[in-house]
Amino acid sequence: MNLFVVSLSALALSLCIGVGIGHAQQRFAPSADGQEITDHKTGLIWLRCAEGMTWKARSCTGKPFFSNQADAASRAKSTAAADGKPWRLPTMKELSGLVNMREADENKAAIDPAAFPATPVARFWTSTSAGTGYFMFVGFVEGSAGEGARNSPGAVRLVRDAK
């Protein structure tokens, strides 16, 4: 009788493990078309490619769009108007949450390369103001953050809330 109970317990445990109970859900999940990435940790949805780049097959291709901060904000508005989704520039906290220091290298960006392939090793604008004429950026060069004059160049990655 005890052998039967132990066998059922082992079977139940193996079934739980087999269906993934106890395993963490993967943080980033691509949309069906690969254009967007859902971040299960934050509930945000990101465009997979930096602005100016295009998702093709398994990577982002093309030349990234670099602009001043005001043009980056305008780009977010025009992208939102074009596809009907509420795209915007991320806040400093949101964008810095994508930094992955394990990936930092002089030739590749400090960000998950599977979720955000071919990310430019560059500074990206945020919507967070740092005072008159300055905005915060996240540098995916080495995962740094700082403030920059709003007229200096930066790359653009757009985000929206999942709701």
N, C-alpha and C positions, 0 to 999 in steps of 0.2 A: 504494500500500500504506500509506504513512504517513497519507494522507487518511482511509483506512478506520479506522485505529487512533485517530486524533483524533476521528472521528465517533463511534466506540464509547465513547470516554472521555467525550465531551460528553453522549451518551445516558445513560451510567451516572450521571454527575453530576446530570443533570436528573431522573432517576428517584429518586436519593437525596434531592434537595431536595423533590421532589414528595411523598414519603412522610414527610417530616418529620425525616429524619436530620440532626442538627446543630442542630435547633431545641429550645429548652428546653421542657420540659413545663410546662403552666400550673400555678401553685402550688396553687390551690384548685379543687376539683371537687365539684359538688353531687351528692347521691344522686339516684336515679331519681325519688323523690317530692319532692325539694327540701328536705326537712326537715333534712338533715345536710350538712356540708361536710367533705371530706377535705382535709387539708393535706399535700400531697406533700413539702413541705420537712421537716416534723417527723414525719410518720406518724400524727398525731393526727386524731381525728374530733370535730368540734364540732357542737353543736346550732346551727343557723343563726340562730335568733331568741333574743333574751334571754328568760329565764324570764318568764312572764306574757304573752308575745306569741305569736302564732300565724302560721304560714306559710300565706299565701293567695295563690295565683296566682304572683306574682313579687315579693312583699314580705312583710315581717313587719308584722302589724297588732295592735292592741290596746294595752293599758297594761302597761308593764314592771313586774315584781315587784321592789320594793325592800324590803330587810330588813337586820337586823343580821347579823353574820358567822355566828353559831350557827344562825340560821334559814336562812341560805343553804346551809350544810352539810347541814342537815336536808332542805331542798328537793332537793338533789342525791340524797340517799339515797332519798327517796320517789319521785322521777322514775325512778331506777334500778330500784326495786322494781316500779313500775307497768308499765314496758315491757321489763323483763328485760335491759337493757343496762347495763354498769357505768359509768354517768355519775358524775361527781365534779366538785368545784371544781378549777379548774386551779391549778397552781403559779404563782408570780410569774413565773418564766422563761417558762413556756408562754403565759400570757396577754399578757405584754408583747411576745412575739413576733408578736402580731397587730397591733400598733400600726403605722400607716401615716401618717407625718407629712405626706405629700403631700396627704392628705385632711383634715388638721386645719383646722377653721374653726369660728367661734363657733356656727354653726347645724348643723353635721354632725360626726359622730364621726370620730376619727382612726383609721379602720379601712377595709378594702376594702369599698366600698358594694355591689359586685356579689355578693360572697361573703356579706356580713353586712348586708343592707339594713335601713334604719330603726333602726340601733343607737342607743340613747339616748346623748345627750351627757352622760355620767355616769361615776361611779366604779364599778368592778366588783370584787367580792371575789375573793380568791385563798385557797388553803389554806395559804399560807406565813405562819407565825407571826412576829411581830416582838417577841416578849417577852410577859410576862404582861398579858393583856387587850388586846393589839394584834395586828392582822393586816395584811398588805400588800394593797394594792389597785392597780389600774391605772385611771387616769383617761383615758377616751377623749375628754375635753374637749380636751386639747392633747397627749395622748400621754404624760402624766406617770405616775410611779409614786410611791407613798409608803406610809406606815403610817397606820392609822386605829384608833381605839378600836373594839373588837369590837361595841359597842352602837350605833355610828353607822350610818346607812342606806347601802346600796349595792345596785347592780344585780347580777344573776347570769347568767353564761353558763357552760354545762356542757360538759365535754369527756370523751372516753374514749380509751383506747389502741386502735389499729386491730386488735390481736391478740385 
